[in-house]
């Protein structure tokens, strides 16, 4: 019997917890069904940020919810599948709980690796490219140990409630912008890709954050945005030869044909 082909999988922006527990639970179950479907063929899975709409890692307690997802991720890593978790702008306050309890590999910023002689560049995508200097300054503060120490002083009932409110407001303010595609020159992450590519060649660039599935070529490289699981249920898959955008729909993997 021939050995099953192995793939690398990339997905991002589940925003579990949003907009409420009921809708989040439906999305969580769909994502777990996808994990079950791909696990026999998965060599590694890359969760490219904003898996959670908000996460804060207290010293002795964890936020409620996501039990089914945590159990599935632990099951997959126990089976020998490498799972990489990238901090997004909504779940940047991950420390080491996922690593110790679930066996995930945590990445705070960009991660570069080689697979089948192809060089990959992975990042969630927030705070990159030209402009948005206000957020870039806020990100420096939010990621600081001082900010995390101050937030930990808040009671979880208040702190998590406040953070969830601000997270929902952030998504509401950016939702219309995320849905628009105005061409490659307007894509700030794509501009960042070209900046990095001018310094060092990478075969593939994968990002989340944008919430819009994108597949853009630049000279000898390819930029793929994995989209999200709020609307598109899209993901990327590398089969040792090519990188493609796919969609999880009606419990099956389908080609993604765009909007």
Steps between C-alpha positions, in 0.01 A plus 500: 500500500645836396583747774264798512642827372587752770415871491564823686180682598455868584192665654432818697246741645242278665433769764349242732286666764351750253239625455343281772537155654236337280641608164854439619409142596367433148824632350711300747321176405548573130870560554536177698324312220758649262784392730359147508478496120856620438681324786573176309685701234652772722872521558462840669225752568567873526244710688591845372354722773171618650379153579328670793320832500668559834738301717683590817723250674464548873755334725261250660172511303394486135191651334193279466418328175671330205522161674425304185765688301761458771430127521529461123827695479650291781384182324669607176831598659498175700468323165816670377352782290692826547266791572632856488308780672568859393402784728251734334393847601198353684685219679848644548494431874582132460796394714577129552174327598430377144856377470505312830145361497426455130844454347469800266801691369449871569619781272484866601610649170612376158611143449708383204548136411582278203287213368587298191761761400241781520547789743192614695446829685210494750356784710154590625522827309410771752713813515681433173538709188461876461285720723290411808759651732249540783443125516872428471562710811209338684634157409834578664317595819254208496784250455704649782535316830378815677167498314448130571588548865252785532222303329562202729418723796139527373245245616428259211128582502582864428820458297369240257171684463677825420741337256217315324308825459802677349572203275146500361517874442831461316355239266185706443706805404720304261245261354402706196864569417589132528231406248638729231765412245633801310782335310850384598642851539247568778589185690733609779615148584582442132712816506682357801556176308669693220722681753615172656539333162732780386730410790478120487311259277227280644286271290182541703361763737200409715305742717166532673356816657353631173183284525494483122635197311769623259735333254741755352815439299807724502785409265618158623306494827141450615305677775201314644263635760311220669177701542290416805245266657246771574384511138718299262623185682809516280846354552821437308660165425849417377540163332883511462464651152244781516312719743125532448201669663215269595170523684326283758136482394227250585756279675728466201809667355424700187701733274460864589387700197490848652214733576 
